[in-house]
Amino acid sequence: MKKIILILFCHLLFCINNINAQNNLDTSALYQSKVTDLLNLSVQKDEETSTQVAGQTNFIVREAPAAITIITDEQLAQWGITDLMEIFRFVPGFEVNFDIGNAYGLSIRGNWGGEAKILYMIDGIQMNELNFGSVNIGNRFSITSIKKIEIIRGPGSALYGGLAGLAVINIITKNGQEQNKVEGRISYDNSEGRTLRQLTEFSMTKKINNNLSLQIHTALQDSKISNRIVEFQRGKANYGDSSRVYNKFFNIGIQYKNLRVKAIYDEYKIRRTLDIYAYDRYNDFTGAYIMADYTWKINPKLTITPEISWKTQEPWNIYGGNQEYYVMIIKRTQTMTRIKYDLRENIQISGGFEYYNLAVNFKSDTVLFFTGRKKLDIDNVGVFSEISFQSKYINIVAGARYDKHSFAGEAFVPRVSFTKAFKKFHYKIMYSEAFKTPIVSNLQLATSPIRPENIRYSEIELGYKINDNFNINSNIFLQRISNSIVFSYTASVIGGYSNQGNSNSWGTEMQINYTSKSFQAFLQYSFYRPEADSDVSRIDGISNANQGIAPHKITLHTHIQLHKKLFLTTNASFFSERYYYNPIEFQDDNGVRKMNAITLIDVTLWWKNVVRNIDLQFYVRDLTNEKFSHVSAYRLDLYPLPAPARTFGLRLMWKII
């Protein structure tokens, strides 16, 4: 693994040195800076990306009170992204794992977050299904519609509640308030000689007048998880026949002055491969979402934003099999009011309150909830507050949230951060607590009364800007999860959920970024290690890794302009060894299996304006045909889920402004 790190690092330095020689760039400032240079306060904040995902106050990323990753629409095009799942190779600490029924989810910093610990939002609309709290990210949603993605690599419960225990992913789509634009993409992928994906996307943003704007985003997708044929002990699985995905996505929004109304319809159906002997089963995650908010500017200092939202889902609707008895219809109604007051120019006070109700019904009349009734009502009340103070050498943000759940009881989480960005240097010192609210199936399948999970998080981040083109960031974190909500079972007895054990880990992340007019590159390294008292996610006999998640991850990205209209992007991702459990019926030992370290290489050739307003991209995924497989990040009686083999793709992109 050390050789891989050295090779990737030397490759990046070689590219940068070549560019430096061309541009006469002097990097000696990194070694000659004085303390007065580090604390030079002439930082140009208006030239840096800002975010509000980590707090009620608008901060530049280097001062935001959390570890933040921002990905823009320009980067998505540059990287050749065709699917949301591909993005997380470029985010430190994240890894894609899978759940039952071919459902892809995310782990972060050594812990599985697919079950109600990572909050997903599109334009502020919560997208998590509320049966198990997951979001299946494979072959889903519209990439063309995205303006930027804001990611908190760490807890967000103090702001967003019990679905944001480990991370927050906020997708912000393009809107007509900023630019009139019509865009479209058509993608075709081929793997193993057969069609893997057909994708059509359309996006329109229109400013009708100074008060009124409209946005429409759509995506239609027919794809497969994989085309590979894999031999298992229980038989052969042809993923080309048994992992089909259908997705219809519609996102419509209208804004009149300070009133915003959004509606999303997301039809997502995925075939359940590893029933193996039952290819006709599908999981259906279809849902409809509506949200409206109004920004009410009382005076120059006081702003009040009321919001109401509603959604309906039939998550994990398994049809074509005999498990329809457990299908639920879940409706969520939420009201929230946020208040922000500028006490002084450098002091802001904000807060709010939130109420939501879950109305849950089984589709089958013969199934009852744990309450003994056919209908389940869950109520939750939340109150949150925050104060931010900005000064010459330090910004302080302190906040807290209190929630009361009608079945799981109370949760209180504080957070505090100290941050500041100077001309070249920035620092962040952060402590926060978070919680996971038990969702519907946690309560329904509980073997004992369920309480919220408790999460404590400490993190330090340091960054240095050598110049406007070249910067380095690094951080170290410690996360402790107690009272974990875990599903337990044996080969002969189906169990249920209960609070048990800890999942504690520490780790570090590093990023080196270089950007110039004709060349961009970055190198990212992520590392985590479980602590000795961690007993929930550990693998039997393995001390340095949790189940399914690589302790070391390295990503190297380069993007170079070959000609006036021609660009080449290369992405290399290294994952160290991973461990998983073999299905129970085929274990002749403790069931632990190892996947060796692997490096995946993707290449994209981008021809801009091949015809007026039309771009063409040709790309190859898994260039060296490593045939990567995803594994589960918790004990699940399934084999690894194979990703596609080497894939060739063609994308046509058009834009009218």
C-alpha positions in Angstrom: 0.0 0.0 0.0 2.9 2.4 0.7 4.1 1.8 -2.8 0.7 2.8 -4.2 0.7 6.0 -2.1 4.2 6.9 -3.2 3.5 6.3 -6.9 0.3 8.4 -6.9 1.9 11.2 -4.9 4.9 11.3 -7.2 2.7 11.3 -10.3 0.8 14.4 -8.9 4.0 16.2 -8.1 5.4 15.4 -11.5 2.3 17.0 -13.2 2.4 20.0 -11.0 6.2 20.6 -11.5 5.7 20.5 -15.2 2.9 23.1 -15.0 5.0 25.2 -12.5 7.9 25.2 -15.0 5.5 26.5 -17.7 4.0 29.2 -15.5 7.2 30.1 -13.5 5.3 29.4 -10.3 7.3 29.9 -7.1 6.2 27.5 -4.4 9.0 28.4 -2.0 6.5 30.5 -0.1 5.3 27.3 1.6 8.6 27.1 3.4 9.4 30.8 4.0 6.1 32.1 5.4 6.2 34.0 8.6 3.5 34.0 11.3 2.5 37.5 10.1 2.0 36.1 6.6 -0.2 33.2 7.9 -2.4 35.7 9.8 -2.6 38.2 7.0 -6.3 39.2 7.1 -6.7 40.3 3.5 -8.6 37.1 2.5 -10.9 37.9 -0.4 -14.1 36.1 0.8 -16.1 37.2 -2.2 -13.8 35.1 -4.4 -14.3 31.9 -2.3 -17.2 29.4 -2.4 -19.7 30.0 0.3 -22.0 27.6 2.1 -24.8 27.6 4.6 -25.2 23.8 4.9 -23.2 23.7 8.1 -24.9 26.6 9.9 -27.5 29.3 9.7 -24.8 31.9 9.0 -23.3 32.1 5.5 -19.6 31.1 5.6 -16.9 30.5 3.1 -15.9 26.9 3.1 -12.6 27.5 4.9 -14.5 29.1 7.8 -17.6 26.8 7.8 -18.1 25.1 11.2 -17.7 21.6 9.8 -15.6 19.6 7.4 -17.1 20.5 4.1 -16.8 19.3 0.5 -18.3 21.4 -2.3 -18.7 19.9 -5.8 -19.9 22.2 -8.6 -21.7 21.5 -11.9 -18.4 22.4 -13.7 -16.6 19.7 -11.7 -19.3 17.1 -12.4 -18.9 17.7 -16.2 -15.1 17.8 -15.9 -15.0 14.5 -14.0 -17.3 12.8 -16.5 -19.9 12.0 -13.8 -22.9 10.1 -15.1 -24.4 8.9 -11.7 -24.6 10.2 -8.2 -22.8 7.1 -6.9 -19.6 8.0 -8.8 -19.3 11.3 -7.0 -18.3 9.8 -3.7 -15.0 8.5 -4.9 -14.0 12.2 -4.9 -15.2 12.8 -1.3 -12.7 12.0 1.5 -13.9 9.4 4.0 -16.9 8.1 1.9 -17.2 4.7 0.4 -20.1 2.9 -1.4 -21.4 -0.3 0.1 -24.6 -2.2 -0.4 -27.7 -3.3 1.4 -30.1 -6.2 0.7 -31.8 -6.2 -2.7 -29.0 -4.4 -4.7 -29.5 -1.2 -2.7 -26.4 0.9 -2.7 -25.7 3.1 0.3 -22.8 5.1 1.8 -20.4 4.5 4.6 -18.4 7.4 6.1 -15.2 7.3 8.1 -15.5 3.6 8.9 -19.2 3.5 9.8 -22.2 2.4 7.7 -24.5 5.3 7.2 -27.0 3.8 4.8 -29.6 3.2 7.5 -30.8 6.6 8.7 -27.4 8.2 9.6 -26.8 10.2 6.4 -29.3 12.9 5.5 -30.0 13.5 1.8 -31.7 16.7 0.6 -32.6 18.1 -2.8 -33.1 21.8 -2.5 -33.9 21.4 1.2 -36.4 18.5 0.6 -35.6 15.4 2.7 -35.2 12.4 0.4 -34.6 9.6 2.9 -37.2 6.9 2.9 -38.6 6.5 6.4 -39.0 2.8 6.8 -35.3 2.1 7.3 -34.0 5.7 6.6 -32.0 4.9 3.5 -31.5 6.4 0.1 -30.5 4.1 -2.7 -27.9 6.1 -4.7 -27.3 3.7 -7.6 -28.5 4.9 -11.1 -30.8 7.6 -9.6 -31.6 11.3 -9.8 -30.5 13.9 -12.4 -26.9 15.0 -12.7 -27.7 17.7 -15.3 -29.9 19.6 -12.9 -27.2 20.0 -10.2 -25.7 23.4 -9.5 -23.6 22.2 -6.6 -23.5 19.5 -3.9 -22.7 20.5 -0.3 -21.5 17.7 1.9 -20.9 17.8 5.6 -18.3 15.1 6.4 -19.5 14.7 10.0 -22.6 15.0 12.1 -25.3 17.5 11.4 -28.0 16.6 14.0 -27.7 19.9 15.8 -29.2 21.6 12.7 -31.1 18.8 10.9 -32.1 16.3 13.5 -32.0 12.5 13.8 -31.3 11.5 10.2 -28.0 13.5 10.1 -25.9 11.6 12.6 -22.9 11.0 10.4 -23.2 13.3 7.4 -25.4 15.6 5.4 -25.6 15.6 1.6 -27.4 18.7 0.2 -28.0 18.8 -3.6 -28.8 22.3 -4.9 -30.3 22.4 -8.3 -30.1 25.1 -10.9 -32.9 27.8 -10.8 -34.2 30.5 -13.0 -33.4 33.3 -10.5 -29.7 33.1 -11.7 -29.8 32.2 -15.4 -32.0 31.3 -18.3 -30.7 28.0 -19.6 -31.9 24.9 -21.4 -29.6 21.8 -21.1 -29.8 18.1 -22.0 -27.7 15.0 -21.9 -28.0 11.6 -23.6 -25.7 8.8 -22.3 -25.1 5.3 -23.5 -22.9 2.7 -21.6 -21.8 -0.7 -22.8 -20.1 -3.3 -20.7 -19.3 -6.9 -21.5 -20.7 -6.3 -25.0 -24.2 -5.4 -23.8 -26.0 -2.3 -23.0 -25.5 -1.2 -19.4 -27.2 2.2 -19.2 -29.4 4.5 -21.3 -30.0 7.9 -19.8 -31.8 11.0 -21.0 -31.8 14.2 -18.9 -33.4 17.6 -19.5 -33.1 20.8 -17.5 -34.7 24.2 -18.0 -34.4 27.3 -15.9 -36.3 30.4 -16.9 -36.5 33.9 -15.3 -39.9 35.0 -16.5 -39.6 38.5 -14.9 -37.9 40.2 -12.0 -40.4 38.5 -9.6 -41.1 35.1 -11.2 -38.9 32.2 -12.2 -39.4 28.6 -13.1 -37.3 25.4 -13.2 -37.9 22.0 -14.6 -35.5 19.0 -14.3 -36.2 15.5 -15.6 -34.3 12.3 -16.0 -35.3 8.9 -17.5 -33.0 6.0 -17.0 -33.0 2.3 -17.9 -29.9 0.6 -16.6 -28.3 -2.3 -14.8 -26.3 -2.6 -11.7 -23.8 -4.9 -13.6 -23.5 -7.1 -16.6 -21.2 -9.6 -15.0 -21.8 -13.3 -14.6 -20.5 -14.5 -11.2 -20.2 -18.0 -9.8 -21.3 -18.5 -6.3 -21.5 -21.6 -4.0 -25.3 -21.6 -4.3 -25.2 -21.2 -8.1 -24.5 -18.8 -11.0 -25.8 -15.2 -11.0 -26.2 -13.4 -14.3 -26.4 -9.7 -13.3 -27.2 -8.7 -16.9 -30.6 -10.4 -16.4 -31.2 -9.7 -12.8 -30.1 -6.2 -11.8 -32.2 -3.9 -13.9 -33.0 -0.4 -12.7 -35.8 2.0 -13.8 -35.8 5.6 -12.7 -38.1 8.4 -13.6 -37.2 11.7 -11.9 -39.1 15.0 -12.1 -38.2 18.1 -10.2 -40.4 21.2 -10.7 -40.0 24.5 -8.9 -41.5 28.0 -9.1 -40.4 31.1 -7.2 -42.4 34.3 -6.9 -40.5 37.0 -5.0 -39.6 35.4 -1.7 -42.1 32.5 -2.0 -40.6 29.2 -3.2 -42.6 26.0 -4.1 -41.0 22.7 -5.1 -42.3 19.3 -6.2 -40.4 16.1 -6.8 -41.6 12.8 -8.2 -39.1 10.0 -8.0 -40.0 6.5 -9.4 -37.2 4.1 -8.7 -37.4 0.3 -9.2 -34.5 -2.1 -8.8 -34.3 -5.8 -9.4 -33.3 -8.0 -6.5 -30.4 -10.0 -7.9 -29.3 -12.0 -5.0 -32.5 -13.8 -4.5 -30.8 -15.5 -7.4 -33.6 -18.0 -7.8 -36.2 -15.3 -8.0 -35.2 -12.8 -10.7 -38.7 -11.4 -11.0 -38.6 -9.5 -7.6 -38.2 -5.8 -7.5 -37.7 -3.2 -4.8 -39.8 -0.1 -5.4 -38.8 3.2 -3.8 -41.2 5.5 -5.5 -42.1 8.7 -3.6 -43.7 12.1 -4.1 -42.4 15.3 -2.3 -43.8 18.8 -2.0 -42.2 21.8 -0.1 -43.0 25.5 0.2 -41.2 28.2 2.1 -41.3 32.0 2.4 -38.5 34.2 3.3 -40.0 37.1 5.3 -37.7 40.0 5.8 -39.2 41.8 8.8 -36.5 44.4 8.8 -32.8 44.6 7.8 -31.8 42.6 10.9 -34.7 40.1 11.3 -35.7 37.3 8.9 -38.3 34.7 9.5 -38.7 31.7 7.2 -41.7 29.4 7.6 -41.8 26.1 5.7 -44.2 23.3 5.2 -43.5 20.0 3.4 -45.2 16.7 2.7 -44.1 13.4 1.2 -45.6 10.0 0.6 -43.6 6.8 0.0 -43.9 3.1 -0.3 -40.3 2.3 0.6 -38.9 -1.2 0.0 -42.1 -2.2 -1.7 -41.1 -5.8 -2.7 -43.4 -7.0 -5.5 -43.2 -10.2 -7.5 -42.6 -12.2 -4.4 -44.3 -13.3 -1.1 -43.1 -10.5 1.1 -45.8 -7.9 0.2 -47.2 -8.3 3.7 -44.5 -6.0 5.1 -45.0 -3.2 2.5 -45.8 0.2 4.2 -47.3 3.4 3.0 -45.6 6.2 4.9 -46.7 9.9 4.8 -44.7 12.6 6.4 -46.1 16.1 7.1 -43.6 18.7 8.5 -43.8 22.3 9.5 -40.8 24.3 10.4 -39.9 28.0 11.2 -36.4 29.4 11.1 -35.6 32.8 12.6 -32.4 34.8 12.1 -31.5 38.0 13.8 -28.3 40.1 13.2 -27.6 41.3 16.7 -24.6 43.2 15.5 -22.5 43.2 12.3 -20.4 40.3 13.7 -23.0 38.5 15.8 -25.9 36.5 14.5 -28.5 34.6 16.5 -30.7 32.0 14.8 -33.0 29.2 15.7 -36.3 27.7 15.1 -38.7 24.9 15.8 -39.9 21.9 13.8 -42.8 19.4 14.1 -43.5 16.4 12.0 -45.9 13.6 11.9 -45.5 10.1 10.3 -48.7 8.4 9.4 -47.9 4.7 8.6 -50.1 2.0 7.2 -49.5 -1.6 6.1 -50.8 -2.4 2.7 -52.0 -5.7 4.0 -55.0 -5.6 6.4 -53.7 -8.6 8.2 -50.6 -7.1 9.7 -50.6 -5.0 12.9 -48.0 -2.6 14.3 -46.2 -3.2 17.6 -48.9 -1.0 19.2 -51.5 -3.6 18.2 -53.2 -1.3 15.7 -53.4 -1.2 11.9 -52.1 2.4 11.8 -49.0 4.0 13.4 -48.7 7.7 14.2 -45.3 9.1 15.2 -44.9 12.6 16.3 -41.6 14.5 16.8 -41.0 18.1 18.1 -37.7 19.7 17.7 -36.2 23.1 18.8 -32.8 24.3 17.6 -30.7 27.4 18.1 -27.3 28.8 17.1 -25.2 31.9 17.8 -22.2 32.9 15.7 -19.5 35.4 16.5 -16.9 36.6 14.0 -13.7 38.5 14.9 -10.3 39.3 13.6 -8.7 36.0 14.7 -11.5 33.7 15.5 -15.1 32.7 14.5 -17.2 31.0 17.2 -20.3 29.1 16.4 -22.3 27.4 19.2 -25.6 25.7 18.9 -27.8 22.9 20.2 -31.0 21.0 19.3 -33.6 19.3 21.5 -36.0 16.6 20.0 -38.8 14.8 21.7 -40.1 11.6 19.9 -43.4 10.1 20.8 -41.9 6.6 21.0 -38.1 7.0 21.4 -38.1 9.8 24.0 -35.8 12.8 24.2 -32.5 13.7 22.6 -30.3 16.8 23.2 -27.2 17.6 21.2 -24.8 20.6 21.5 -22.0 21.7 19.2 -19.3 24.3 19.2 -16.6 25.3 16.7 -13.7 27.7 16.4 -12.7 28.6 12.9 -10.9 31.3 10.9 -9.5 31.7 7.4 -6.6 34.1 6.8 -5.0 34.9 3.4 -3.0 31.6 3.3 -3.9 29.7 6.4 -7.1 28.4 8.0 -8.0 26.3 11.0 -11.0 24.6 12.4 -11.5 23.1 15.9 -14.9 21.4 16.3 -16.9 19.4 18.7 -20.4 18.2 18.1 -22.9 15.6 19.4 -25.5 13.9 17.3 -28.2 11.2 17.4 -30.0 8.8 15.3 -33.7 8.7 15.7 -35.3 5.2 15.6 -37.3 5.0 12.3 -40.3 3.0 11.6 -38.8 -0.5 11.2 -36.5 0.1 14.2 -39.6 0.4 16.3 -41.7 -2.3 14.5 -38.9 -5.0 14.7 -37.6 -4.1 18.1 -36.8 -6.8 20.6 -36.7 -4.3 23.4 -37.6 -0.6 23.9 -35.5 1.5 21.4 -33.7 4.7 22.3 -31.8 7.1 20.0 -28.2 6.4 19.2 -25.6 8.8 20.7 -22.8 10.1 18.6 -19.8 12.3 19.8 -17.5 13.9 17.4 -14.2 15.8 17.7 -12.3 17.2 14.7 -9.4 19.5 13.9 -8.7 20.8 10.4 -5.8 22.8 9.1 -5.3 24.3 5.6 -2.7 26.3 3.7 -3.0 28.2 0.4 0.5 28.3 -1.2 -1.0 30.6 -3.8 -4.3 31.1 -5.6 -3.7 27.8 -7.5 -2.2 25.5 -4.9 -3.6 24.5 -1.5 -3.3 21.7 1.1 -5.9 20.7 3.7 -5.7 18.0 6.4 -7.8 17.0 9.3 -8.0 14.4 12.1 -11.2 13.2 13.7 -12.5 11.0 16.5 -16.1 9.6 16.4 -17.7 7.6 19.2 -21.1 6.0 18.6 -22.8 4.4 21.6 -26.3 2.9 22.2 -26.0 1.6 18.6 -29.3 0.4 17.0 -28.3 -3.0 15.6 -30.3 -5.8 13.9 -29.3 -9.2 15.2 -30.1 -12.6 13.9 -28.8 -16.2 13.8 -29.0 -18.9 11.1 -32.2 -20.3 12.7 -33.9 -17.3 14.4 -34.9 -14.0 12.9 -34.1 -11.4 15.5 -34.8 -7.7 15.6 -33.4 -4.3 16.5 -32.0 -3.3 19.9 -29.6 -0.9 21.4 -26.2 -2.5 21.9 -22.5 -1.8 21.8 -20.2 0.9 20.5 -18.7 1.8 17.1 -15.8 4.1 17.7 -13.1 5.1 15.3 -10.5 7.8 14.6 -8.8 8.8 11.4 -7.4 11.5 9.1 -7.9 12.9 5.7 -5.6 14.9 3.4 -6.2 16.9 0.2 -3.7 18.5 -2.1 -5.3 20.7 -4.8 -3.9 22.5 -7.8 -5.8 24.5 -10.4 -4.7 26.6 -13.4 -6.3 27.6 -16.6 -5.2 24.5 -18.5 -4.6 21.9 -15.8 -6.3 20.8 -12.6 -5.3 18.0 -10.2 -5.9 16.8 -6.7 -4.8 14.0 -4.5 -6.9 12.8 -1.6 -6.1 10.3 1.1 -8.5 9.0 3.7 -7.7 6.7 6.7 -9.7 5.4 9.6 -9.1 2.8 12.4 -11.6 1.3 14.9 -10.8 1.8 18.5 -10.3 -1.2 20.8 -13.7 -0.8 22.5 -15.6 -0.8 19.2 -17.7 -4.0 19.1 -20.6 -3.3 16.6 -18.9 -3.1 13.2 -15.7 -5.0 13.8 -14.7 -8.2 12.0 -13.9 -11.2 14.1 -10.1 -11.4 14.4 -9.5 -8.2 12.5 -8.3 -5.2 14.6 -7.7 -2.5 11.9 -10.9 -2.5 9.9 -14.7 -2.5 10.1 -16.8 -4.7 8.0 -16.8 -3.9 4.3 -15.0 -0.5 4.5 -11.4 0.0 3.3 -9.2 1.6 6.0 -7.2 3.4 3.3 -8.6 5.2 0.3 -6.6 7.3 -2.2 -8.0 9.3 -5.1 -5.9 11.0 -7.8 -7.6 13.3 -10.4 -6.0 15.1 -13.3 -7.7 17.2 -15.9 -5.6 18.7 -18.8 -6.4 20.8 -21.8 -5.0 19.0 -24.9 -6.3 21.4 -27.4 -8.5 24.5 -27.6 -11.6 22.2 -27.5 -10.2 18.9 -26.3 -9.7 17.9 -22.6 -8.5 14.7 -21.0 -9.6 13.6 -17.5 -8.0 10.7 -15.6 -9.2 9.4 -12.2 -7.5 6.7 -10.2 -9.0 5.3 -7.0 -7.2 3.0 -4.6 -9.0 1.0 -2.0 -7.0 -1.1 0.5 -8.1 -4.6 1.7 -11.7 -5.1 2.8 -13.3 -7.8 4.9 -16.8 -9.3 4.8 -18.7 -12.3 6.1 -19.5 -15.3 3.8 -23.2 -16.3 3.8 -24.0 -18.4 6.8 -24.9 -21.6 5.0 -21.5 -21.9 3.4 -19.3 -21.1 6.4 -16.8 -23.7 7.6 -15.0 -21.3 9.9 -15.9 -17.9 11.3 -17.0 -16.8 7.9 -14.6 -13.9 7.4 -13.4 -13.3 3.9 -10.8 -10.8 2.5 -10.9 -8.7 -0.6 -7.5 -7.6 -1.8 -6.5 -4.0 -2.4 -7.6 -2.7 -5.8 -7.0 0.4 -8.0 -9.7 1.6 -10.4 -8.9 3.9 -13.3 -11.4 5.9 -15.3 -10.6 8.1 -18.4 -12.8 10.7 -20.0 -12.1 12.5 -23.3 -14.2 15.7 -23.6 -14.7 17.5 -26.9 -16.3 20.9 -26.3 -18.4 22.5 -29.0 -18.1 19.7 -31.5 -21.1 21.4 -33.0 -22.3 24.7 -31.7 -23.6 24.3 -28.1 -23.0 20.6 -28.3 -20.3 18.7 -26.3 -19.3 15.1 -26.8 -17.7 12.9 -24.1 -16.2 9.4 -24.5 -15.3 7.6 -21.3 -14.0 4.3 -20.1 -14.7 3.0 -16.6 -12.4 0.5 -14.9 -9.9 0.8 -17.7 -7.8 -2.1 -16.6 -10.9 -4.4 -16.0 -10.2 -5.0 -12.3 -13.9 -6.1 -11.8 -14.5 -4.4 -8.5 -17.1 -5.7 -6.1 -19.0 -3.9 -3.4 -19.5 -5.5 0.0 -21.9 -5.0 2.8 -20.8 -2.8 5.7 -22.8 -4.7 8.3 -23.5 -8.4 8.8 -25.7 -9.5 6.0 -26.2 -12.9 4.6 -25.3 -12.0 1.1 -22.3 -12.3 -1.3 -20.5 -9.3 -2.6 -22.3 -7.2 -5.2 -20.2 -7.0 -8.4 -19.8 -3.6 -10.0 -19.7 -3.4 -13.8 -16.6 -4.7 -15.6 -14.8 -2.4 -18.0 -17.4 0.0 -19.4 -17.4 2.2 -22.5 -19.6 5.2 -22.6 -20.7 8.0 -24.9 -22.4 11.2 -23.7 -23.9 14.0 -25.8 -24.4 17.2 -23.9 -26.2 20.3 -25.3 -26.8 23.7 -23.8 -28.8 26.8 -24.9 -28.4 30.1 -22.9 
